[in-house]
Amino acid sequence: MVENQTLNAVLVFGLLLFCLLLGQIGCVLLRIYFTSKSKYPYILNIICNMLGFGRKRLQKENININLDDFIKDNNLSLILYYINNPQYPILDFHKNKIRYFTQEYDWENFRWRYKIKSQGRNSIQILEYEGINQNNEKIKDFIDFEKIDAEENEVLLLFIVHDLLFGKFSSIYY
C-alpha cells in the first residue's frame, strides 16, 4: 500500500511538471503566432515582455507608425478620465507631450517604469515616472492604473507607442 501511494505521488508530480512545461511551450508558440500575424509586432512584443509572456530580447529599431492610424485601429482614446468622475480628464496624450492631472511633461525628458505591485491578495499595475513639468520642476511620482477609466492594457499601450515615437525608447528595456 505504501508503494502504491509513492507511485501515485511520483505520477502526480511528473504529470504536473509535464503540464507546466507544455503550458510554457504553448505560451511561447502562441506569442510567436500572434506576433507574426500582428499589424504592429514590435509593440506587441514589448507588451508581452512587460506582462511576462516569454521574454524576448528586443533591439532598438526605428518604428514607422502613423499615430492616428494606430489609435483608430485599436479604438484608443488619447484622453483618459478619472474612474470616479468621467468628466475629469486624468491622463492626456499629445503628440510630444503628456499631461497627468495638472502637470504637463515633454516626452524628451520623461522616464517611466512599469510595475505590478502586490497588495495582499490583489496586485495593482502602476507606472513610476520622473520628468520635468511645465514649470521646470523635477517630479517623481506614479500613475495607478486602477484610477483611470480604461481597458486593462490601454494605458500601457499608449505609453509604449508614445515612448517609441516621441520619447527615449524606455519601453524596449522590458
Residue pairs with C-beta under 8 A, 6 or more apart in sequence:
24 54
27 53
27 54
28 54
31 48
31 53
31 54
31 56
34 44
35 41
35 44
35 45
35 48
38 44
39 73
40 65
40 70
42 58
42 61
42 63
42 164
43 63
43 65
43 157
43 160
43 161
43 164
45 56
45 58
46 58
46 160
46 171
46 172
46 174
47 153
47 156
47 157
47 160
48 54
48 56
49 55
49 56
49 58
49 174
50 114
50 156
50 171
50 174
51 153
58 172
59 172
60 169
60 172
63 164
63 165
65 161
65 164
65 165
67 95
67 161
67 165
70 76
70 161
71 77
71 78
74 157
76 154
76 157
76 158
77 150
78 92
78 93
78 94
78 158
79 89
79 91
79 92
79 93
80 89
80 90
80 91
80 92
80 148
80 149
80 150
80 154
80 155
80 158
81 87
81 88
81 89
81 90
81 148
81 149
82 88
82 89
82 90
82 147
82 148
82 149
83 146
83 147
83 148
83 149
84 147
86 149
89 99
90 100
90 101
90 147
90 148
91 98
91 99
91 100
91 143
91 148
91 155
92 98
92 99
92 100
93 99
93 158
93 162
95 166
96 106
96 107
96 108
96 166
97 104
97 105
97 106
97 107
98 104
98 105
98 107
98 110
98 162
99 105
100 129
100 141
100 143
103 133
103 134
103 139
104 133
104 134
105 129
105 131
105 132
105 133
105 134
105 139
106 131
106 132
107 162
107 163
107 166
107 167
107 168
108 166
108 167
108 168
109 131
109 132
110 129
110 130
110 131
110 167
110 168
111 129
111 130
111 131
111 168
111 170
112 127
112 128
112 129
112 130
112 159
112 163
112 170
113 127
113 128
113 129
113 170
114 125
114 126
114 127
114 156
114 159
114 174
115 125
115 126
115 127
115 128
116 123
116 124
116 125
116 126
117 123
117 124
117 125
117 126
124 144
124 145
124 146
125 144
125 145
125 146
125 156
126 142
126 143
126 144
126 145
127 142
127 143
127 145
127 155
127 156
127 159
128 140
128 141
128 142
129 140
129 141
129 142
129 143
130 138
130 139
130 140
131 138
131 139
132 138
132 139
133 139
143 155
145 155
145 156
148 155
159 171
160 171
163 169
163 170
163 171
164 171
164 172
